[in-house]
């Protein structure tokens, strides 16, 4: 019988989260964060391999190898890239990932040139209240209306080029993390470094317990989720269950909370798997883990990218509750603890369907069913019998 896992090591969770936040990792600039997470897996004792570009594919060995499962969190964050070197020595930017320039204005950033790192600030084109007065308030919100001011002598295009600045250089936004005594954690890029920290913490709890999961599990750490491809090419195994780990927006019209873990039942790609999602719901209930159910309207995940790539897998999504997603984000330790606990419970649980091991079912007997009550087979709208319709089509009364 499986013993209860130890409580998540929240000191470890906070430490690795803070260390990851200090590592810039906009999509396309992720080598350093990949190295960091691989070192943490080495410490825990979870073997892994790297794809050519740096997706981490780890394996937590179980008592049997099939059907196996995967859980995925992403290492890349939103950011920006140099689109234009202007005649005035400022830099035009294009976003990396989908986010509003409204959240970029006023940010301190690092510009990664080929040979050096420069510091600067992202400002609206009309940045001085003393010079432009109320015109500042009427400036449109778009990436065409912000620019990067470098902390270096750069009054002309030639000045920028002499500094080594080029079109295509990456721009990383300072995370500005703050961990408060109330348990709140505020920072940029909690998406998805907080999810990664929770997954590492769950893996550490399993390793510390000395227990062996019932089936193989493959923790994935992807590097292109923010641009949509994520886990598309990350599954070389015969995975039957895939759980994405990401951020849950806490906002009007949503049901997520900074003090619970969320099971998302639908996002922009449609509903998640009925059975796997309810397996997670039952695990949360049986382990007294605070949980919310939610739908995400403007949202994509690693789980969705795996299905879009053609994998025949059941998918679900777990997420930590976060206010102001893709802005200056805030979550609470309560949500990250709940996420780590539910991940641990899931990794130590049996497969949802053992018959998924084959990937092909030649009879209906092992196939799943969603109708659990006889009353669900009753239709409120009565339909005519087939015989009555056939009789009328033959011209009979």
Buried (B, 14 or more C-beta within 10 A) or exposed (E): EEEEBEEBBBEBBBEBBBBBBEBBBBBBBBEEBBEBBBEBBEEBEBEBEEBEEBBBBBBBBBEBEBBBBBBBBBBBBBBBBBBBBBEBBBBBBBBBBEBEBEBBBEBEBBBBBEEEEBEBBBBBBBBEEEEBEEEBEEBEBEBBEBBBBBEBEBEBBEBBEEBEBEEEBBBBBBBEBEBEEEBBBBBBBBBBBBBBBBBBBBBBBBBEBEBEBBBBBBBBBBBBBBBBBBBBBBBEBBBBBBBBBBBBBBEEEBBBBBBBBBBBBBBEBEEBBEBBBBBBBEBBEEBEBBBBEBBBEEBBBBBBBBBBBEBEBBBBBBBBBBBBBBBBBBBBBBBBBBBBBBBBBBBBBEBBBBBBBEEEEEEEEEEEEEEEEEEEEEEEEEEEEEEEEEEEEEEEE
